[in-house]
Amino acid sequence: MPTFDDLLEHIGEFNLFQKQTFFILCFISAVFSPVYVGVVFFGFVPKHRCRSPGVAELSARCGWSVDEEILFTVPGLDGANESMFQSQCRRYDVDWNDTSVSCTNPLSDRDVYNRSHIQLTTCEDGWLYSTSGSSVVTEFDLVCGDAWKLDLLQSCVNLGFFIGSLCIGYIADRFGRKPCLLITILINAVFGILMAVAPYYTLVVIFRTIQGLVSKGCWLSGYILIAEFVGLNQRKIVGIVYQMAFTVGLVILSGMAYLIPHWRYLQIAVTIPNFFFLLYYWCVPESPRWLISQNRHDEAHAIIEHIAKKNRRKLPPDFERLQPEDAVCENEKQVPSFMDLFRTPQIRKYTFILMYIWFTCALLYQGLIMHMGIDGGDLYFDFFISALVEFPSAIIILMTVDRFGRRYPWAIGTLLAGIACLINAFIPHGLDWLKVTMMYLSRMGITLCYEMICLVNAELYPTFIRNLGIMVCSSMCDLGGIITPFIVYRLSEIWHELPLIVFGVTGVIAGGLVFVLPETKGKALPETIEEAENLHKQKKIKAETITYLEVKASDV
């Protein structure tokens, strides 16, 4: 049966229209990064200590430096875990307003040589933070007993991703890619601004959660839209470059966060571009593939003519004389259903395997970043370098995916991520250069896996459930994001390298499962359940394949 891919051979597979549309949709990928990982900067936790009434006045009277003030007035500075907790979450129960307090030895009458005997109390007067900027943590004092509230903020974002993946995927397949894209852009923009001006922590969590509900769906809808506009030979390029746009967003985010150290202003700065994306209403048409799958042939016909005109291609008279019922797809309107992802054996297999690999991607991707940050360091520099490491993964895909197909680079990248984690866990202390090398290899490998699964996931499902399939499978990515902090921070308390063991085993299993999926290189996007079920039997499309117009001309 002739497909939209056949028609693209006449109107252009990746000409001016597709390039312009692809360029503007890549901005959606770039602005998704602040929602996905922005908590790194919005929720930055600086060094902190209790605010003690009278200390500032005493320090000014005595002429203490900041270091001297901390040395004289902050408990638990011997480096032990309990002492670290005391220095951040406890203060001496001392009346620093007492005029008898000495400037040279303020605790002399309280056994300065054994401060552990001095009674401690909670930070009931708040905290002082060693930063010139601000974050959600510093503004709402999300430290010590309230530190869990920062975890809740990020968990709610991932929960929003999870719920949004299930709902928005259905909406996009039921009501169209373009309406879904525009609505999610608008909601993301409005609630991003509301989050920036929210006066209470509870409102920040609510508005951030709503951003999570729509932002990932917006990002994936943009990718699905452009993937359905281009020919099969260009799908891998747009998929990889779309992912690279996200990486560019990470790089830009690190620079913006450095220049704008106040979280509210930073939130406004990264949200404003979304309002300009509403202009896509006039710039980006609906997907003809989706319109055809819904039996809306007149609208699809008009968009196809627009694409041909933009690409300076002329449609043969045979196409213009076609009636709506004779257009590209003659199937009845197909309504998406969640059960379509599990009803037939091959698609059911795709769904379960892709769900596990999506879960693995989030677990390793976010987990490696968190694990690298356990020992501290320069936040902006480390984030910047970790983002740059992702570019080689995209280059490797571009160099290998046409020659070796999808599966081999995908499987090797995933196995590399897992094996490098396992090796890293057993590297002895003192070989820091080797540990860093293994960590970056893991990051490259899992980034490659992330980029490949976005490409292949779209190629395994038929058009009418393609968006739904990606959203449902990628929802496991959000589940992975929810539990990753617990794996990293809780297991590292047992053994610092134990999270790497979990990452390694999970990655190796995912790499093996890649080989169970069919190779999609050179194969047309499936339009029906039957075509998706037979992907493992389908041969690659050859240049001499009969085109759509030739088939229709023979029928007239």
C-alpha positions as CSV (number, residue, x, y, z in Angstrom):
1,M,0.0,0.0,0.0
2,P,1.4,3.5,-0.9
3,T,2.4,5.6,2.1
4,F,3.2,9.2,2.9
5,D,6.9,8.3,2.6
6,D,6.3,7.6,-1.0
7,L,4.7,11.0,-1.5
8,L,7.6,12.8,0.2
9,E,9.8,11.6,-2.7
10,H,7.8,14.0,-4.9
11,I,7.3,17.0,-2.5
12,G,10.7,16.8,-0.8
13,E,11.9,14.7,2.1
14,F,14.1,17.3,3.8
15,N,13.9,20.5,1.8
16,L,13.2,24.1,2.7
17,F,9.9,23.5,4.5
18,Q,11.2,20.7,6.6
19,K,14.4,22.5,7.4
20,Q,12.6,25.7,8.6
21,T,10.1,23.7,10.6
22,F,12.9,21.6,12.2
23,F,14.9,24.7,13.1
24,I,12.1,26.4,15.0
25,L,11.0,23.2,16.7
26,C,14.5,22.7,18.0
27,F,14.0,25.7,20.3
28,I,11.4,23.6,22.2
29,S,14.0,21.0,22.9
30,A,16.5,23.6,24.1
31,V,14.1,25.2,26.6
32,F,13.0,21.9,28.1
33,S,16.4,21.5,29.8
34,P,15.6,24.1,32.6
35,V,12.5,22.1,33.5
36,Y,14.3,18.8,33.4
37,V,17.4,19.6,35.4
38,G,16.9,23.2,36.5
39,V,16.5,22.1,40.1
40,V,20.3,21.8,40.1
41,F,20.4,25.7,40.1
42,F,17.0,26.6,41.5
43,G,17.5,24.3,44.4
44,F,21.2,24.9,45.0
45,V,22.2,24.1,48.6
46,P,25.0,26.4,49.7
47,K,27.0,26.0,52.9
48,H,24.9,27.3,55.8
49,R,24.9,27.8,59.6
50,C,22.4,28.8,62.2
51,R,21.6,32.5,62.7
52,S,22.4,33.3,66.3
53,P,20.9,36.5,67.8
54,G,23.6,38.9,68.8
55,V,26.5,37.2,66.9
56,A,26.5,39.9,64.1
57,E,26.6,42.7,66.7
58,L,29.3,40.9,68.7
59,S,31.4,40.2,65.5
60,A,31.2,43.9,64.5
61,R,32.2,45.0,68.0
62,C,35.1,42.6,68.2
63,G,36.2,43.2,64.6
64,W,36.1,39.5,63.7
65,S,36.5,38.2,60.2
66,V,33.9,35.8,58.8
67,D,36.2,32.8,59.5
68,E,36.8,34.0,63.0
69,E,33.1,34.5,63.6
70,I,32.4,30.9,62.4
71,L,35.3,29.5,64.5
72,F,34.1,31.1,67.7
73,T,30.3,30.7,67.3
74,V,29.6,27.6,65.2
75,P,29.7,24.1,66.8
76,G,31.0,20.9,65.3
77,L,33.9,21.9,63.0
78,D,36.0,18.8,63.3
79,G,34.8,17.3,60.0
80,A,32.8,14.3,61.3
81,N,29.3,13.6,59.9
82,E,27.7,14.4,63.2
83,S,29.8,17.5,63.6
84,M,28.9,18.6,60.1
85,F,25.2,18.2,61.1
86,Q,25.8,20.2,64.2
87,S,27.5,23.0,62.3
88,Q,24.6,23.4,59.9
89,C,21.6,22.5,62.0
90,R,22.5,23.3,65.6
91,R,23.8,26.4,67.4
92,Y,25.2,27.0,70.9
93,D,22.5,27.9,73.5
94,V,24.4,31.0,74.4
95,D,23.2,34.6,74.9
96,W,25.6,36.4,72.6
97,N,24.1,39.7,73.6
98,D,25.7,39.3,77.0
99,T,28.2,42.2,77.3
100,S,30.5,40.0,79.3
101,V,31.2,37.7,76.4
102,S,34.9,38.0,75.5
103,C,36.1,38.9,72.0
104,T,39.3,36.7,72.2
105,N,37.7,33.7,73.8
106,P,33.9,34.1,73.9
107,L,33.3,30.6,75.2
108,S,36.0,30.6,77.8
109,D,33.7,30.4,80.8
110,R,31.8,27.5,79.1
111,D,34.8,25.1,78.7
112,V,36.2,26.2,75.4
113,Y,38.5,23.2,75.4
114,N,35.6,20.8,75.3
115,R,32.8,22.4,73.4
116,S,30.8,19.2,73.3
117,H,29.8,20.0,76.9
118,I,28.0,23.2,75.8
119,Q,24.3,22.8,75.3
120,L,23.0,23.0,71.7
121,T,19.7,24.1,70.4
122,T,17.9,24.2,67.0
123,C,18.1,27.0,64.4
124,E,14.9,28.6,65.5
125,D,16.0,32.0,64.2
126,G,16.8,30.8,60.7
127,W,20.1,30.3,58.8
128,L,22.9,32.2,57.2
129,Y,24.0,31.1,53.8
130,S,27.4,31.5,52.2
131,T,26.2,32.7,48.8
132,S,25.5,36.0,47.2
133,G,22.6,34.7,45.2
134,S,19.4,32.9,46.1
135,S,17.7,29.6,45.5
136,V,14.5,27.9,46.6
137,V,16.5,26.5,49.5
138,T,17.8,29.8,50.8
139,E,14.5,31.6,50.4
140,F,12.3,29.0,52.1
141,D,15.1,27.5,54.4
142,L,14.8,24.0,52.9
143,V,17.6,22.6,55.1
144,C,18.1,20.4,58.1
145,G,14.6,19.2,59.2
146,D,13.0,20.6,56.0
147,A,15.6,19.3,53.5
148,W,13.1,16.7,52.4
149,K,11.0,19.5,50.8
150,L,13.6,20.0,48.1
151,D,13.5,16.3,47.3
152,L,9.7,16.6,47.2
153,L,10.0,19.5,44.7
154,Q,12.0,17.5,42.2
155,S,9.9,14.3,42.8
156,C,6.7,16.3,42.0
157,V,8.3,17.4,38.7
158,N,9.0,13.8,37.8
159,L,5.6,12.8,38.9
160,G,4.2,15.5,36.6
161,F,6.4,14.1,33.7
162,F,4.9,10.6,34.5
163,I,1.3,11.6,34.5
164,G,1.7,14.0,31.6
165,S,3.4,11.3,29.5
166,L,0.3,9.1,29.8
167,C,-2.3,11.8,29.2
168,I,-0.7,14.1,26.7
169,G,0.3,11.2,24.5
170,Y,-3.3,10.2,24.2
171,I,-4.4,13.8,23.6
172,A,-1.9,14.3,20.8
173,D,-2.9,11.1,19.0
174,R,-6.6,11.8,19.6
175,F,-6.9,15.5,18.8
176,G,-3.7,16.3,16.8
177,R,0.0,17.1,17.3
178,K,-0.3,20.9,16.7
179,P,-3.2,21.6,19.2
180,C,-1.4,19.6,21.8
181,L,1.9,21.4,21.1
182,L,0.4,24.9,21.4
183,I,-1.6,24.1,24.5
184,T,1.3,22.6,26.4
185,I,3.5,25.6,25.4
186,L,1.0,28.1,26.7
187,I,0.5,26.2,30.0
188,N,4.2,25.8,30.5
189,A,4.8,29.5,29.9
190,V,2.0,30.7,32.2
191,F,2.9,28.4,35.1
192,G,6.6,29.0,34.7
193,I,6.0,32.7,35.4
194,L,3.6,31.9,38.2
195,M,6.3,29.8,39.8
196,A,8.8,32.7,39.6
197,V,6.5,35.0,41.5
198,A,4.9,32.5,43.9
199,P,5.3,33.8,47.5
200,Y,4.9,30.4,49.2
201,Y,6.8,27.1,48.9
202,T,3.5,25.2,48.5
203,L,2.6,27.3,45.4
204,V,6.1,26.8,44.0
205,V,5.6,23.0,44.2
206,I,2.2,23.2,42.6
207,F,3.2,25.4,39.7
208,R,6.4,23.4,39.1
209,T,4.3,20.2,39.1
210,I,2.0,21.6,36.5
211,Q,5.0,22.5,34.4
212,G,6.1,18.9,34.7
213,L,2.7,17.8,33.5
214,V,3.0,19.6,30.2
215,S,6.7,20.3,29.4
216,K,7.8,16.8,28.6
217,G,4.7,16.2,26.4
218,C,5.5,19.5,24.6
219,W,9.1,18.3,24.0
220,L,8.1,14.9,22.7
221,S,5.2,16.4,20.6
222,G,7.7,18.7,18.9
223,Y,9.9,15.7,18.0
224,I,7.0,13.6,16.8
225,L,5.8,16.5,14.6
226,I,9.0,17.0,12.8
227,A,9.7,13.3,12.5
228,E,6.4,12.9,10.6
229,F,7.3,15.7,8.2
230,V,10.6,14.2,6.9
231,G,11.5,11.2,4.8
232,L,12.8,8.0,6.3
233,N,16.4,8.8,5.3
234,Q,16.3,12.0,7.4
235,R,14.6,10.7,10.5
236,K,17.9,9.8,12.2
237,I,19.3,13.3,11.6
238,V,16.4,15.2,13.0
239,G,16.2,12.8,16.0
240,I,19.8,13.2,16.9
241,V,20.0,17.0,16.2
242,Y,16.8,17.4,18.2
243,Q,18.5,15.8,21.1
244,M,21.6,17.9,20.6
245,A,19.4,21.0,20.9
246,F,18.6,19.8,24.4
247,T,22.3,19.5,25.1
248,V,22.8,23.1,23.8
249,G,20.1,24.1,26.2
250,L,22.1,22.5,29.1
251,V,25.2,24.5,28.1
252,I,23.2,27.7,27.8
253,L,21.5,27.0,31.2
254,S,24.9,26.7,33.0
255,G,25.9,30.1,31.6
256,M,22.6,31.8,32.4
257,A,22.7,30.4,36.0
258,Y,26.2,31.7,36.4
259,L,25.1,35.2,35.2
260,I,21.8,35.2,37.0
261,P,22.4,33.7,40.5
262,H,18.9,34.5,41.8
263,W,16.4,31.7,41.2
264,R,13.3,33.8,40.5
265,Y,15.0,36.0,37.8
266,L,16.6,32.8,36.3
267,Q,13.1,31.2,36.2
268,I,11.7,34.2,34.4
269,A,14.6,34.2,31.9
270,V,14.2,30.6,30.9
271,T,10.4,30.8,30.7
272,I,9.9,33.9,28.6
273,P,11.0,32.2,25.3
274,N,7.9,29.9,25.6
275,F,5.6,32.9,24.9
276,F,7.3,33.5,21.6
277,F,6.7,29.8,20.6
278,L,3.0,30.5,20.5
279,L,3.8,32.1,17.1
280,Y,4.1,28.4,15.9
281,Y,0.3,28.6,15.4
282,W,1.1,30.4,12.1
283,C,4.4,28.7,11.3
284,V,3.9,25.0,11.9
285,P,1.0,23.0,10.3
286,E,-0.6,19.8,11.5
287,S,1.0,16.5,10.7
288,P,-0.3,15.2,7.4
289,R,0.4,11.6,8.6
290,W,-1.9,12.1,11.6
291,L,-4.6,13.8,9.4
292,I,-4.5,10.8,7.0
293,S,-4.7,8.3,9.9
294,Q,-7.9,10.2,11.0
295,N,-9.4,10.1,7.5
296,R,-9.2,14.0,7.2
297,H,-7.9,13.9,3.7
298,D,-9.0,17.4,2.6
299,E,-6.9,19.0,5.3
300,A,-4.0,16.7,4.6
301,H,-4.2,17.5,0.9
302,A,-4.0,21.2,1.6
303,I,-0.9,20.9,3.8
304,I,0.8,18.6,1.3
305,E,0.2,21.3,-1.4
306,H,1.7,23.9,1.0
307,I,4.8,21.7,1.6
308,A,5.2,21.2,-2.2
309,K,4.9,24.9,-2.8
310,K,7.4,25.8,-0.1
311,N,9.8,23.2,-1.4
312,R,9.3,24.5,-4.9
313,R,8.1,21.2,-6.1
314,K,5.2,20.7,-8.5
315,L,2.7,17.9,-7.8
316,P,1.8,15.9,-10.9
317,P,-1.8,16.4,-12.2
318,D,-2.7,12.9,-11.1
319,F,-2.4,13.9,-7.5
320,E,-4.5,17.0,-7.9
321,R,-7.3,15.1,-9.5
322,L,-7.5,12.6,-6.6
323,Q,-10.6,12.7,-4.5
324,P,-10.4,12.7,-0.7
325,E,-11.4,9.0,-0.5
326,D,-8.6,8.2,-2.9
327,A,-5.8,10.0,-1.0
328,V,-2.8,8.6,0.6
329,C,-4.4,6.4,3.1
330,E,-7.7,4.6,2.5
331,N,-8.0,3.1,6.0
332,E,-10.9,4.0,8.2
333,K,-10.3,6.5,10.9
334,Q,-8.2,4.9,13.7
335,V,-8.8,5.9,17.3
336,P,-5.8,5.3,19.6
337,S,-6.2,3.1,22.6
338,F,-3.8,2.2,25.5
339,M,-4.7,-1.5,24.8
340,D,-3.2,-1.2,21.3
341,L,0.2,-1.1,23.0
342,F,-0.3,-4.5,24.5
343,R,-2.9,-6.3,22.3
344,T,-0.6,-7.9,19.7
345,P,2.6,-9.9,20.5
346,Q,5.3,-7.9,18.7
347,I,4.0,-4.4,19.8
348,R,3.6,-5.8,23.3
349,K,7.2,-6.9,23.2
350,Y,8.3,-3.5,21.9
351,T,6.4,-1.8,24.7
352,F,7.8,-3.7,27.6
353,I,11.4,-3.6,26.3
354,L,11.2,0.2,25.6
355,M,9.7,0.9,29.0
356,Y,12.7,-0.8,30.7
357,I,15.3,1.0,28.5
358,W,13.6,4.3,29.2
359,F,13.7,3.6,32.9
360,T,17.4,2.7,32.6
361,C,18.2,5.9,30.7
362,A,16.8,8.1,33.5
363,L,18.4,6.0,36.2
364,L,21.8,6.2,34.8
365,Y,21.6,9.7,33.3
366,Q,20.4,11.5,36.4
367,G,22.2,9.1,38.7
368,L,25.6,9.7,37.3
369,I,25.2,13.4,37.6
370,M,24.0,13.1,41.2
371,H,26.8,10.7,42.0
372,M,29.5,13.0,40.6
373,G,28.1,15.8,42.8
374,I,28.3,13.9,46.1
375,D,31.8,15.1,46.7
376,G,31.1,18.7,45.8
377,G,33.0,21.0,43.4
378,D,32.4,23.9,41.1
379,L,28.7,23.5,40.3
380,Y,28.7,25.7,37.1
381,F,31.9,24.3,35.7
382,D,31.0,20.6,36.5
383,F,27.6,21.1,34.9
384,F,29.1,22.7,31.8
385,I,31.6,20.0,31.3
386,S,29.1,17.2,31.8
387,A,26.9,18.8,29.1
388,L,29.8,19.0,26.6
389,V,30.4,15.3,27.1
390,E,27.1,14.6,25.4
391,F,28.1,16.0,22.0
392,P,30.5,13.2,21.1
393,S,27.6,10.7,21.6
394,A,25.6,12.5,18.9
395,I,28.7,12.6,16.6
396,I,29.2,8.8,17.1
397,I,25.6,8.2,16.1
398,L,25.8,10.3,13.0
399,M,28.9,8.4,11.9
400,T,27.6,4.9,12.6
401,V,23.9,4.7,12.4
402,D,23.7,4.6,8.6
403,R,26.6,2.1,8.3
404,F,25.7,-0.2,11.1
405,G,22.0,0.5,11.7
406,R,20.2,1.4,14.9
407,R,20.7,-1.6,17.1
408,Y,24.5,-2.0,17.2
409,P,25.5,1.6,18.2
410,W,22.5,1.6,20.6
411,A,23.4,-1.7,22.3
412,I,27.2,-0.9,22.4
413,G,26.5,2.6,24.0
414,T,24.2,1.1,26.6
415,L,26.6,-1.7,27.4
416,L,29.5,0.8,27.6
417,A,27.5,2.8,30.2
418,G,26.8,-0.2,32.3
419,I,30.3,-1.8,32.1
420,A,32.0,1.5,32.8
421,C,29.9,1.9,35.9
422,L,30.9,-1.6,37.1
423,I,34.6,-0.9,36.5
424,N,34.4,2.4,38.2
425,A,33.0,0.8,41.3
426,F,36.1,-1.2,41.9
427,I,38.8,1.3,40.9
428,P,41.0,1.8,44.0
429,H,41.4,5.2,45.6
430,G,44.2,7.2,44.2
431,L,43.4,6.6,40.5
432,D,41.1,9.6,40.3
433,W,41.9,10.2,36.6
434,L,40.7,6.7,35.8
435,K,37.5,7.1,37.8
436,V,36.8,10.3,36.0
437,T,37.4,8.7,32.6
438,M,35.0,5.8,33.4
439,M,32.4,8.3,34.6
440,Y,32.5,10.3,31.4
441,L,32.4,7.1,29.3
442,S,29.3,6.1,31.2
443,R,27.8,9.5,30.6
444,M,28.6,9.3,26.9
445,G,27.2,5.8,26.6
446,I,23.9,6.6,28.4
447,T,23.5,9.8,26.4
448,L,23.9,7.7,23.2
449,C,21.2,5.4,24.5
450,Y,18.9,8.3,25.3
451,E,19.2,9.7,21.8
452,M,18.8,6.3,20.1
453,I,15.6,5.4,22.0
454,C,13.9,8.6,21.0
455,L,14.7,7.8,17.4
456,V,13.8,4.1,17.4
457,N,10.7,4.4,19.6
458,A,9.0,6.6,17.0
459,E,9.9,4.0,14.3
460,L,8.4,1.0,16.0
461,Y,4.8,2.2,16.4
462,P,2.1,2.9,13.7
463,T,1.1,6.5,13.1
464,F,-2.2,6.5,15.0
465,I,-0.6,5.4,18.3
466,R,3.0,6.7,17.7
467,N,2.7,9.6,20.1
468,L,0.9,7.5,22.7
469,G,3.5,4.8,22.4
470,I,6.4,7.2,23.0
471,M,4.6,8.9,25.9
472,V,3.7,5.6,27.7
473,C,7.1,4.1,27.3
474,S,9.0,7.2,28.2
475,S,6.8,7.5,31.4
476,M,9.1,4.8,32.8
477,C,11.9,7.4,32.4
478,D,10.0,9.6,34.9
479,L,9.6,6.7,37.3
480,G,13.4,6.2,37.1
481,G,13.8,9.9,37.9
482,I,11.6,9.7,41.0
483,I,13.6,6.8,42.6
484,T,17.1,7.8,41.4
485,P,17.8,10.2,44.4
486,F,17.0,7.5,46.8
487,I,19.3,5.0,45.1
488,V,22.2,7.5,45.0
489,Y,22.0,9.1,48.4
490,R,20.7,6.1,50.5
491,L,22.9,3.4,49.0
492,S,26.0,5.6,49.0
493,E,25.6,5.7,52.8
494,I,26.1,2.0,52.9
495,W,28.9,2.0,50.4
496,H,29.9,5.0,48.3
497,E,30.2,2.9,45.1
498,L,27.1,0.8,45.6
499,P,24.9,3.0,43.3
500,L,27.4,2.4,40.5
501,I,26.8,-1.4,40.9
502,V,23.1,-0.9,40.5
503,F,23.6,1.4,37.5
504,G,26.0,-1.1,35.9
505,V,23.8,-4.2,36.2
506,T,20.8,-2.2,35.0
507,G,22.7,-0.9,32.0
508,V,24.1,-4.3,30.9
509,I,20.6,-5.8,31.0
510,A,19.2,-2.9,28.9
511,G,22.1,-3.3,26.4
512,G,21.2,-7.0,25.9
513,L,17.5,-6.3,25.4
514,V,18.3,-3.9,22.5
515,F,19.2,-6.9,20.4
516,V,15.7,-8.3,20.8
517,L,14.1,-5.3,19.0
518,P,14.0,-5.3,15.1
519,E,16.3,-3.2,13.1
520,T,14.5,-0.1,11.7
521,K,17.2,1.3,9.4
522,G,15.8,2.0,5.9
523,K,12.3,0.9,6.8
524,A,9.2,3.1,6.3
525,L,7.3,4.3,9.4
526,P,4.5,1.8,10.0
527,E,1.0,3.1,9.3
528,T,-1.0,0.2,10.7
529,I,-0.8,-2.4,13.5
530,E,-0.1,-5.1,10.8
531,E,2.9,-3.2,9.5
532,A,4.3,-2.7,13.0
533,E,3.8,-6.4,13.7
534,N,5.8,-7.3,10.6
535,L,8.7,-4.9,11.1
536,H,11.1,-7.8,11.8
537,K,10.1,-9.3,8.5
538,Q,10.1,-6.1,6.4
539,K,12.9,-5.6,4.0
540,K,14.7,-2.3,3.6
541,I,13.2,0.1,1.1
542,K,15.1,0.3,-2.1
543,A,15.5,3.2,-4.5
544,E,13.5,1.4,-7.2
545,T,10.4,1.1,-4.9
546,I,7.2,2.0,-6.8
547,T,6.2,5.5,-5.8
548,Y,2.8,6.6,-4.6
549,L,1.8,8.4,-7.8
550,E,2.9,5.5,-10.0
551,V,0.7,3.1,-8.0
552,K,-2.3,5.5,-8.1
553,A,-1.8,6.2,-11.8
554,S,-2.0,2.4,-12.5
555,D,-5.3,2.3,-10.7
556,V,-7.0,5.1,-12.7
